[in-house]
Amino acid sequence: MSEAVAIEKKNLTVVKDNGIAEIHLHINKTNAYDLEFYQEFNAAIDDLRFDPDIKVVVLMSDVPKFFSAGADINFLKAADPRFKTQFCLFCNETLDKIARSPQVYIACLEGHTVGGGLEMALACDLRFMGDEAGKIGLPEVSLGVLAGTGGTQRLARLIGYSRALDMNITGETITPQEALEIGLVNKVFPQAETRERTLEYARKIVNSATYAVSNIKLAIMNGKEMPLNVAIRYEGELQNLLFRSEDAKEGLSAFLEKRKPNWKGI
């Protein structure tokens, strides 16, 4: 087992350990962010994308009761409209990197997850939440604006047009159980077990056929934006890559030999 490596920044810390990277948010008491945070977040994602040893990234908060309350309102109020527009663009470009990254991203939600905090979670591939984590939703309409870093688009693609419209135009927040029922989060764990259960899930992925996992993510993430016939063709091209991989040869051999496969991730 390799020794854990921690990279500490002002607003976040990245811990790399045995194929898993944990991104710990510690901005302020509600994890309300500004441009400085997103610059650090963007740099962390870039670093992880180029790290072949990292297979899963878990985004979490070290702040009690909050995953993130979204953008800092004082920061936004002090900025002019042009700056705010460019800030949202930069946030969107950063979050889009998560979707295009080969690693699986999991949002571990142990506290309130609202506004831009939910938009960060929506950009992740999976969302796991504690049963007493608090509220989750997009209240931007109460400020006279919309959820401008993917909240209207990713949410609609995840839970459907009508539900996304309702959440956005009312600004109402919901409970973890309600979020599970509409497919906004994938799993709800007992609050005290949320982090460990999330990391347990991440370890299972790391110990699986990670080259296949990465391509499965790309097939689903990119394919949903394509016409079905084009997406099926894209799926076939990725399958062709996997058929030629060492892991595919190992997987077939292990199945026939009735033994546990020794995955190499290639």
Phi and psi restraints in degrees (value plus and minus 20) as a CYANA .aco file:
   2 SER   PHI    -100.1   -60.1
   2 SER   PSI     137.9   177.9
   3 GLU   PHI    -102.7   -62.7
   3 GLU   PSI     119.2   159.2
   4 ALA   PHI     -84.5   -44.5
   4 ALA   PSI     122.1   162.1
   5 VAL   PHI    -139.4   -99.4
   5 VAL   PSI     108.4   148.4
   6 ALA   PHI    -133.0   -93.0
   6 ALA   PSI     111.2   151.2
   7 ILE   PHI    -134.5   -94.5
   7 ILE   PSI      89.1   129.1
   8 GLU   PHI    -119.0   -79.0
   8 GLU   PSI     109.1   149.1
   9 LYS   PHI    -140.8  -100.8
   9 LYS   PSI     155.7   195.7
  10 LYS   PHI     -81.5   -41.5
  10 LYS   PSI     -63.4   -23.4
  11 ASN   PHI    -126.6   -86.6
  11 ASN   PSI     -30.3     9.7
  12 LEU   PHI    -174.7  -134.7
  12 LEU   PSI     140.4   180.4
  13 THR   PHI    -151.0  -111.0
  13 THR   PSI     114.0   154.0
  14 VAL   PHI    -126.7   -86.7
  14 VAL   PSI     105.2   145.2
  15 VAL   PHI    -135.5   -95.5
  15 VAL   PSI     101.4   141.4
  16 LYS   PHI    -126.2   -86.2
  16 LYS   PSI     107.4   147.4
  17 ASP   PHI    -175.4  -135.4
  17 ASP   PSI      93.2   133.2
  18 ASN   PHI      29.6    69.6
  18 ASN   PSI      33.5    73.5
  19 GLY   PHI      67.7   107.7
  19 GLY   PSI     -27.1    12.9
  20 ILE   PHI    -135.4   -95.4
  20 ILE   PSI     115.5   155.5
  21 ALA   PHI    -132.6   -92.6
  21 ALA   PSI     107.0   147.0
  22 GLU   PHI    -123.5   -83.5
  22 GLU   PSI     106.7   146.7
  23 ILE   PHI    -123.8   -83.8
  23 ILE   PSI      89.8   129.8
  24 HIS   PHI    -117.6   -77.6
  24 HIS   PSI     102.2   142.2
  25 LEU   PHI    -109.7   -69.7
  25 LEU   PSI     112.5   152.5
  26 HIS   PHI    -170.5  -130.5
  26 HIS   PSI      43.8    83.8
  27 ILE   PHI    -103.1   -63.1
  27 ILE   PSI     -74.3   -34.3
  28 ASN   PHI    -182.5  -142.5
  28 ASN   PSI    -188.0  -148.0
  29 LYS   PHI     -88.2   -48.2
  29 LYS   PSI     -36.9     3.1
  30 THR   PHI    -141.4  -101.4
  30 THR   PSI     -14.1    25.9
  31 ASN   PHI      33.2    73.2
  31 ASN   PSI      19.8    59.8
  32 ALA   PHI     -99.6   -59.6
  32 ALA   PSI     105.2   145.2
  33 TYR   PHI    -125.7   -85.7
  33 TYR   PSI     143.8   183.8
  34 ASP   PHI    -152.8  -112.8
  34 ASP   PSI    -187.1  -147.1
  35 LEU   PHI     -83.3   -43.3
  35 LEU   PSI     -59.2   -19.2
  36 GLU   PHI     -77.6   -37.6
  36 GLU   PSI     -63.2   -23.2
  37 PHE   PHI     -80.8   -40.8
  37 PHE   PSI     -67.5   -27.5
  38 TYR   PHI     -86.5   -46.5
  38 TYR   PSI     -49.2    -9.2
  39 GLN   PHI     -86.1   -46.1
  39 GLN   PSI     -61.6   -21.6
  40 GLU   PHI     -87.0   -47.0
  40 GLU   PSI     -61.2   -21.2
  41 PHE   PHI     -82.7   -42.7
  41 PHE   PSI     -65.6   -25.6
  42 ASN   PHI     -80.1   -40.1
  42 ASN   PSI     -64.4   -24.4
  43 ALA   PHI     -84.5   -44.5
  43 ALA   PSI     -57.6   -17.6
  44 ALA   PHI     -85.1   -45.1
  44 ALA   PSI     -62.6   -22.6
  45 ILE   PHI     -84.2   -44.2
  45 ILE   PSI     -62.3   -22.3
  46 ASP   PHI     -79.1   -39.1
  46 ASP   PSI     -64.3   -24.3
  47 ASP   PHI     -80.8   -40.8
  47 ASP   PSI     -64.3   -24.3
  48 LEU   PHI     -89.1   -49.1
  48 LEU   PSI     -53.9   -13.9
  49 ARG   PHI     -81.3   -41.3
  49 ARG   PSI     -50.3   -10.3
  50 PHE   PHI    -116.6   -76.6
  50 PHE   PSI     -14.2    25.8
  51 ASP   PHI    -119.2   -79.2
  51 ASP   PSI      85.3   125.3
  52 PRO   PHI     -89.2   -49.2
  52 PRO   PSI     -35.5     4.5
  53 ASP   PHI    -100.7   -60.7
  53 ASP   PSI     -39.6     0.4
  54 ILE   PHI    -109.4   -69.4
  54 ILE   PSI     102.1   142.1
  55 LYS   PHI    -129.3   -89.3
  55 LYS   PSI     -46.8    -6.8
  56 VAL   PHI    -156.5  -116.5
  56 VAL   PSI     120.1   160.1
  57 VAL   PHI    -140.8  -100.8
  57 VAL   PSI     108.6   148.6
  58 VAL   PHI    -133.3   -93.3
  58 VAL   PSI     101.5   141.5
  59 LEU   PHI    -116.7   -76.7
  59 LEU   PSI     104.9   144.9
  60 MET   PHI    -166.6  -126.6
  60 MET   PSI     149.4   189.4
  61 SER   PHI    -136.6   -96.6
  61 SER   PSI     120.4   160.4
  62 ASP   PHI    -119.3   -79.3
  62 ASP   PSI     -10.9    29.1
  63 VAL   PHI    -119.1   -79.1
  63 VAL   PSI     106.1   146.1
  64 PRO   PHI     -79.4   -39.4
  64 PRO   PSI     116.8   156.8
  65 LYS   PHI      54.6    94.6
  65 LYS   PSI     -27.5    12.5
  66 PHE   PHI    -154.0  -114.0
  66 PHE   PSI     112.2   152.2
  67 PHE   PHI     -98.9   -58.9
  67 PHE   PSI     -79.8   -39.8
  68 SER   PHI    -186.9  -146.9
  68 SER   PSI     119.7   159.7
  69 ALA   PHI    -111.5   -71.5
  69 ALA   PSI     -14.6    25.4
  70 GLY   PHI      71.3   111.3
  70 GLY   PSI    -178.5  -138.5
  71 ALA   PHI     -87.1   -47.1
  71 ALA   PSI     124.5   164.5
  72 ASP   PHI     -87.6   -47.6
  72 ASP   PSI      99.0   139.0
  73 ILE   PHI     -84.7   -44.7
  73 ILE   PSI     -58.9   -18.9
  74 ASN   PHI     -83.2   -43.2
  74 ASN   PSI     -59.1   -19.1
  75 PHE   PHI     -82.0   -42.0
  75 PHE   PSI     -64.9   -24.9
  76 LEU   PHI     -88.0   -48.0
  76 LEU   PSI     -61.8   -21.8
  77 LYS   PHI     -82.8   -42.8
  77 LYS   PSI     -53.4   -13.4
  78 ALA   PHI     -99.0   -59.0
  78 ALA   PSI     -34.6     5.4
  79 ALA   PHI    -112.0   -72.0
  79 ALA   PSI     131.0   171.0
  80 ASP   PHI    -100.8   -60.8
  80 ASP   PSI     142.2   182.2
  81 PRO   PHI     -75.3   -35.3
  81 PRO   PSI     -59.9   -19.9
  82 ARG   PHI     -83.1   -43.1
  82 ARG   PSI     -62.7   -22.7
  83 PHE   PHI     -82.6   -42.6
  83 PHE   PSI     -64.2   -24.2
  84 LYS   PHI     -81.1   -41.1
  84 LYS   PSI     -58.8   -18.8
  85 THR   PHI     -83.1   -43.1
  85 THR   PSI     -64.8   -24.8
  86 GLN   PHI     -88.3   -48.3
  86 GLN   PSI     -54.0   -14.0
  87 PHE   PHI     -83.3   -43.3
  87 PHE   PSI     -66.6   -26.6
  88 CYS   PHI     -81.7   -41.7
  88 CYS   PSI     -59.3   -19.3
  89 LEU   PHI     -81.9   -41.9
  89 LEU   PSI     -64.6   -24.6
  90 PHE   PHI     -83.9   -43.9
  90 PHE   PSI     -61.5   -21.5
  91 CYS   PHI     -80.5   -40.5
  91 CYS   PSI     -65.2   -25.2
  92 ASN   PHI     -82.7   -42.7
  92 ASN   PSI     -60.4   -20.4
  93 GLU   PHI     -84.8   -44.8
  93 GLU   PSI     -57.7   -17.7
  94 THR   PHI     -85.7   -45.7
  94 THR   PSI     -67.7   -27.7
  95 LEU   PHI     -86.1   -46.1
  95 LEU   PSI     -52.7   -12.7
  96 ASP   PHI     -85.1   -45.1
  96 ASP   PSI     -47.6    -7.6
  97 LYS   PHI     -83.0   -43.0
  97 LYS   PSI     -51.9   -11.9
  98 ILE   PHI     -81.5   -41.5
  98 ILE   PSI     -64.0   -24.0
  99 ALA   PHI     -85.0   -45.0
  99 ALA   PSI     -52.6   -12.6
 100 ARG   PHI    -112.7   -72.7
 100 ARG   PSI     -24.2    15.8
 101 SER   PHI     -96.1   -56.1
 101 SER   PSI     128.8   168.8
 102 PRO   PHI     -91.7   -51.7
 102 PRO   PSI     -41.4    -1.4
 103 GLN   PHI     -98.1   -58.1
 103 GLN   PSI     135.3   175.3
 104 VAL   PHI    -105.6   -65.6
 104 VAL   PSI     107.4   147.4
 105 TYR   PHI    -123.7   -83.7
 105 TYR   PSI     110.6   150.6
 106 ILE   PHI    -142.3  -102.3
 106 ILE   PSI     109.0   149.0
 107 ALA   PHI    -113.4   -73.4
 107 ALA   PSI      99.1   139.1
 108 CYS   PHI    -118.3   -78.3
 108 CYS   PSI      87.0   127.0
 109 LEU   PHI    -125.6   -85.6
 109 LEU   PSI      82.5   122.5
 110 GLU   PHI    -127.6   -87.6
 110 GLU   PSI     -17.8    22.2
 111 GLY   PHI    -170.5  -130.5
 111 GLY   PSI    -195.1  -155.1
 112 HIS   PHI     -71.5   -31.5
 112 HIS   PSI     115.2   155.2
 113 THR   PHI    -151.7  -111.7
 113 THR   PSI      73.3   113.3
 114 VAL   PHI    -152.9  -112.9
 114 VAL   PSI     138.5   178.5
 115 GLY   PHI      36.6    76.6
 115 GLY   PSI    -150.8  -110.8
 116 GLY   PHI     -83.3   -43.3
 116 GLY   PSI     -39.8     0.2
 117 GLY   PHI     -85.9   -45.9
 117 GLY   PSI     -63.9   -23.9
 118 LEU   PHI     -86.0   -46.0
 118 LEU   PSI     -55.9   -15.9
 119 GLU   PHI     -84.4   -44.4
 119 GLU   PSI     -55.3   -15.3
 120 MET   PHI     -82.7   -42.7
 120 MET   PSI     -64.4   -24.4
 121 ALA   PHI     -85.2   -45.2
 121 ALA   PSI     -58.1   -18.1
 122 LEU   PHI     -83.3   -43.3
 122 LEU   PSI     -50.3   -10.3
 123 ALA   PHI     -92.1   -52.1
 123 ALA   PSI     -41.0    -1.0
 124 CYS   PHI     -93.8   -53.8
 124 CYS   PSI     142.8   182.8
 125 ASP   PHI     -97.2   -57.2
 125 ASP   PSI     -53.4   -13.4
 126 LEU   PHI    -157.3  -117.3
 126 LEU   PSI     131.9   171.9
 127 ARG   PHI    -152.4  -112.4
 127 ARG   PSI      99.6   139.6
 128 PHE   PHI    -135.2   -95.2
 128 PHE   PSI     117.0   157.0
 129 MET   PHI    -153.2  -113.2
 129 MET   PSI     126.9   166.9
 130 GLY   PHI     -97.5   -57.5
 130 GLY   PSI     128.3   168.3
 131 ASP   PHI     -92.1   -52.1
 131 ASP   PSI     -33.2     6.8
 132 GLU   PHI    -141.3  -101.3
 132 GLU   PSI       7.7    47.7
 133 ALA   PHI     -89.8   -49.8
 133 ALA   PSI     -44.6    -4.6
 134 GLY   PHI      97.2   137.2
 134 GLY   PSI    -168.3  -128.3
 135 LYS   PHI    -119.7   -79.7
 135 LYS   PSI     136.0   176.0
 136 ILE   PHI    -159.3  -119.3
 136 ILE   PSI     114.3   154.3
 137 GLY   PHI     148.1   188.1
 137 GLY   PSI    -196.0  -156.0
 138 LEU   PHI    -145.5  -105.5
 138 LEU   PSI      71.2   111.2
 139 PRO   PHI    -110.0   -70.0
 139 PRO   PSI      -3.6    36.4
 140 GLU   PHI     -77.3   -37.3
 140 GLU   PSI     -49.1    -9.1
 141 VAL   PHI     -80.4   -40.4
 141 VAL   PSI     -46.6    -6.6
 142 SER   PHI     -89.4   -49.4
 142 SER   PSI     -34.1     5.9
 143 LEU   PHI    -120.9   -80.9
 143 LEU   PSI     -17.1    22.9
 144 GLY   PHI      60.7   100.7
 144 GLY   PSI      -1.7    38.3
 145 VAL   PHI    -153.0  -113.0
 145 VAL   PSI    -198.1  -158.1
 146 LEU   PHI    -133.5   -93.5
 146 LEU   PSI     150.3   190.3
 147 ALA   PHI     -96.2   -56.2
 147 ALA   PSI      75.5   115.5
 148 GLY   PHI    -114.5   -74.5
 148 GLY   PSI      -8.3    31.7
 149 THR   PHI    -141.9  -101.9
 149 THR   PSI      30.0    70.0
 150 GLY   PHI      81.8   121.8
 150 GLY   PSI     -24.7    15.3
 151 GLY   PHI     -83.4   -43.4
 151 GLY   PSI     -57.4   -17.4
 152 THR   PHI     -97.8   -57.8
 152 THR   PSI     -52.0   -12.0
 153 GLN   PHI    -109.7   -69.7
 153 GLN   PSI     -71.4   -31.4
 154 ARG   PHI     -86.2   -46.2
 154 ARG   PSI     -58.1   -18.1
 155 LEU   PHI     -84.6   -44.6
 155 LEU   PSI     -62.7   -22.7
 156 ALA   PHI     -82.9   -42.9
 156 ALA   PSI     -58.0   -18.0
 157 ARG   PHI     -91.3   -51.3
 157 ARG   PSI     -44.5    -4.5
 158 LEU   PHI    -107.3   -67.3
 158 LEU   PSI     -66.2   -26.2
 159 ILE   PHI    -135.5   -95.5
 159 ILE   PSI     -19.6    20.4
 160 GLY   PHI      80.2   120.2
 160 GLY   PSI     136.0   176.0
 161 TYR   PHI     -79.3   -39.3
 161 TYR   PSI     -72.1   -32.1
 162 SER   PHI     -85.7   -45.7
 162 SER   PSI     -64.8   -24.8
 163 ARG   PHI     -85.6   -45.6
 163 ARG   PSI     -61.1   -21.1
 164 ALA   PHI     -85.2   -45.2
 164 ALA   PSI     -60.8   -20.8
 165 LEU   PHI     -81.1   -41.1
 165 LEU   PSI     -66.5   -26.5
 166 ASP   PHI     -78.4   -38.4
 166 ASP   PSI     -67.8   -27.8
 167 MET   PHI     -84.1   -44.1
 167 MET   PSI     -58.0   -18.0
 168 ASN   PHI     -95.2   -55.2
 168 ASN   PSI     -61.3   -21.3
 169 ILE   PHI    -102.8   -62.8
 169 ILE   PSI     -41.4    -1.4
 170 THR   PHI    -113.1   -73.1
 170 THR   PSI     -47.6    -7.6
 171 GLY   PHI      51.8    91.8
 171 GLY   PSI     -10.1    29.9
 172 GLU   PHI     -91.5   -51.5
 172 GLU   PSI     121.8   161.8
 173 THR   PHI    -120.3   -80.3
 173 THR   PSI     135.0   175.0
 174 ILE   PHI    -146.1  -106.1
 174 ILE   PSI     149.6   189.6
 175 THR   PHI    -104.2   -64.2
 175 THR   PSI     143.7   183.7
 176 PRO   PHI     -75.9   -35.9
 176 PRO   PSI     -61.7   -21.7
 177 GLN   PHI     -85.3   -45.3
 177 GLN   PSI     -60.4   -20.4
 178 GLU   PHI     -84.7   -44.7
 178 GLU   PSI     -57.8   -17.8
 179 ALA   PHI     -84.3   -44.3
 179 ALA   PSI     -57.4   -17.4
 180 LEU   PHI     -85.9   -45.9
 180 LEU   PSI     -61.7   -21.7
 181 GLU   PHI     -84.7   -44.7
 181 GLU   PSI     -51.1   -11.1
 182 ILE   PHI    -118.2   -78.2
 182 ILE   PSI     -17.0    23.0
 183 GLY   PHI      63.6   103.6
 183 GLY   PSI      -5.9    34.1
 184 LEU   PHI     -93.2   -53.2
 184 LEU   PSI     -56.6   -16.6
 185 VAL   PHI    -138.5   -98.5
 185 VAL   PSI     134.3   174.3
 186 ASN   PHI    -106.8   -66.8
 186 ASN   PSI     -56.5   -16.5
 187 LYS   PHI    -163.5  -123.5
 187 LYS   PSI     127.9   167.9
 188 VAL   PHI    -141.9  -101.9
 188 VAL   PSI     103.4   143.4
 189 PHE   PHI    -129.3   -89.3
 189 PHE   PSI     138.5   178.5
 190 PRO   PHI     -73.9   -33.9
 190 PRO   PSI     114.7   154.7
 191 GLN   PHI     -68.9   -28.9
 191 GLN   PSI     -68.7   -28.7
 192 ALA   PHI     -88.1   -48.1
 192 ALA   PSI     -37.4     2.6
 193 GLU   PHI    -121.4   -81.4
 193 GLU   PSI     -22.0    18.0
 194 THR   PHI     -78.1   -38.1
 194 THR   PSI     -69.5   -29.5
 195 ARG   PHI     -85.9   -45.9
 195 ARG   PSI     -66.6   -26.6
 196 GLU   PHI     -86.8   -46.8
 196 GLU   PSI     -58.6   -18.6
 197 ARG   PHI     -86.7   -46.7
 197 ARG   PSI     -56.0   -16.0
 198 THR   PHI     -85.4   -45.4
 198 THR   PSI     -65.2   -25.2
 199 LEU   PHI     -88.0   -48.0
 199 LEU   PSI     -52.6   -12.6
 200 GLU   PHI     -82.2   -42.2
 200 GLU   PSI     -63.4   -23.4
 201 TYR   PHI     -81.7   -41.7
 201 TYR   PSI     -63.7   -23.7
 202 ALA   PHI     -81.5   -41.5
 202 ALA   PSI     -60.2   -20.2
 203 ARG   PHI     -84.8   -44.8
 203 ARG   PSI     -54.8   -14.8
 204 LYS   PHI     -82.8   -42.8
 204 LYS   PSI     -60.0   -20.0
 205 ILE   PHI     -85.5   -45.5
 205 ILE   PSI     -64.9   -24.9
 206 VAL   PHI     -79.1   -39.1
 206 VAL   PSI     -54.4   -14.4
 207 ASN   PHI    -110.2   -70.2
 207 ASN   PSI      -9.4    30.6
 208 SER   PHI    -126.5   -86.5
 208 SER   PSI    -185.7  -145.7
 209 ALA   PHI     -99.1   -59.1
 209 ALA   PSI      63.2   103.2
 210 THR   PHI     -87.1   -47.1
 210 THR   PSI     -48.8    -8.8
 211 TYR   PHI     -87.0   -47.0
 211 TYR   PSI     -59.0   -19.0
 212 ALA   PHI     -87.4   -47.4
 212 ALA   PSI     -62.2   -22.2
 213 VAL   PHI     -77.9   -37.9
 213 VAL   PSI     -65.9   -25.9
 214 SER   PHI     -79.8   -39.8
 214 SER   PSI     -62.5   -22.5
 215 ASN   PHI     -93.8   -53.8
 215 ASN   PSI     -50.0   -10.0
 216 ILE   PHI     -83.5   -43.5
 216 ILE   PSI     -63.7   -23.7
 217 LYS   PHI     -78.8   -38.8
 217 LYS   PSI     -67.6   -27.6
 218 LEU   PHI     -83.8   -43.8
 218 LEU   PSI     -58.7   -18.7
 219 ALA   PHI     -81.0   -41.0
 219 ALA   PSI     -65.3   -25.3
 220 ILE   PHI     -94.9   -54.9
 220 ILE   PSI     -65.2   -25.2
 221 MET   PHI     -85.1   -45.1
 221 MET   PSI     -67.6   -27.6
 222 ASN   PHI    -100.3   -60.3
 222 ASN   PSI     -55.7   -15.7
 223 GLY   PHI     -84.9   -44.9
 223 GLY   PSI     -50.1   -10.1
 224 LYS   PHI     -87.9   -47.9
 224 LYS   PSI     -35.5     4.5
 225 GLU   PHI    -115.5   -75.5
 225 GLU   PSI     -18.7    21.3
 226 MET   PHI    -128.3   -88.3
 226 MET   PSI     136.1   176.1
 227 PRO   PHI     -79.3   -39.3
 227 PRO   PSI     130.7   170.7
 228 LEU   PHI     -76.3   -36.3
 228 LEU   PSI     -64.1   -24.1
 229 ASN   PHI     -85.2   -45.2
 229 ASN   PSI     -54.6   -14.6
 230 VAL   PHI     -91.7   -51.7
 230 VAL   PSI     -60.7   -20.7
 231 ALA   PHI     -84.1   -44.1
 231 ALA   PSI     -58.6   -18.6
 232 ILE   PHI     -83.5   -43.5
 232 ILE   PSI     -60.0   -20.0
 233 ARG   PHI     -84.3   -44.3
 233 ARG   PSI     -61.9   -21.9
 234 TYR   PHI     -82.2   -42.2
 234 TYR   PSI     -63.1   -23.1
 235 GLU   PHI     -77.6   -37.6
 235 GLU   PSI     -62.1   -22.1
 236 GLY   PHI     -84.4   -44.4
 236 GLY   PSI     -56.4   -16.4
 237 GLU   PHI     -86.5   -46.5
 237 GLU   PSI     -59.5   -19.5
 238 LEU   PHI     -88.3   -48.3
 238 LEU   PSI     -58.4   -18.4
 239 GLN   PHI     -82.6   -42.6
 239 GLN   PSI     -58.4   -18.4
 240 ASN   PHI     -80.3   -40.3
 240 ASN   PSI     -60.2   -20.2
 241 LEU   PHI     -82.0   -42.0
 241 LEU   PSI     -62.7   -22.7
 242 LEU   PHI     -88.8   -48.8
 242 LEU   PSI     -57.3   -17.3
 243 PHE   PHI     -77.7   -37.7
 243 PHE   PSI     -49.0    -9.0
 244 ARG   PHI    -109.6   -69.6
 244 ARG   PSI     -22.4    17.6
 245 SER   PHI    -101.7   -61.7
 245 SER   PSI     139.4   179.4
 246 GLU   PHI     -85.8   -45.8
 246 GLU   PSI     -56.9   -16.9
 247 ASP   PHI     -85.4   -45.4
 247 ASP   PSI     -56.5   -16.5
 248 ALA   PHI     -85.5   -45.5
 248 ALA   PSI     -61.9   -21.9
 249 LYS   PHI     -82.0   -42.0
 249 LYS   PSI     -62.4   -22.4
 250 GLU   PHI     -87.4   -47.4
 250 GLU   PSI     -61.6   -21.6
 251 GLY   PHI     -82.1   -42.1
 251 GLY   PSI     -64.6   -24.6
 252 LEU   PHI     -86.0   -46.0
 252 LEU   PSI     -62.0   -22.0
 253 SER   PHI     -84.7   -44.7
 253 SER   PSI     -64.0   -24.0
 254 ALA   PHI     -83.3   -43.3
 254 ALA   PSI     -58.2   -18.2
 255 PHE   PHI     -84.0   -44.0
 255 PHE   PSI     -66.4   -26.4
 256 LEU   PHI     -89.0   -49.0
 256 LEU   PSI     -51.8   -11.8
 257 GLU   PHI    -110.2   -70.2
 257 GLU   PSI     -18.8    21.2
 258 LYS   PHI      34.3    74.3
 258 LYS   PSI      30.7    70.7
 259 ARG   PHI    -156.0  -116.0
 259 ARG   PSI     148.2   188.2
 260 LYS   PHI     -97.0   -57.0
 260 LYS   PSI     111.1   151.1
 261 PRO   PHI     -90.6   -50.6
 261 PRO   PSI     130.2   170.2
 262 ASN   PHI    -126.0   -86.0
 262 ASN   PSI      67.6   107.6
 263 TRP   PHI     -91.2   -51.2
 263 TRP   PSI     121.7   161.7
 264 LYS   PHI    -134.3   -94.3
 264 LYS   PSI     -32.5     7.5
 265 GLY   PHI      57.2    97.2
 265 GLY   PSI       0.0    40.0
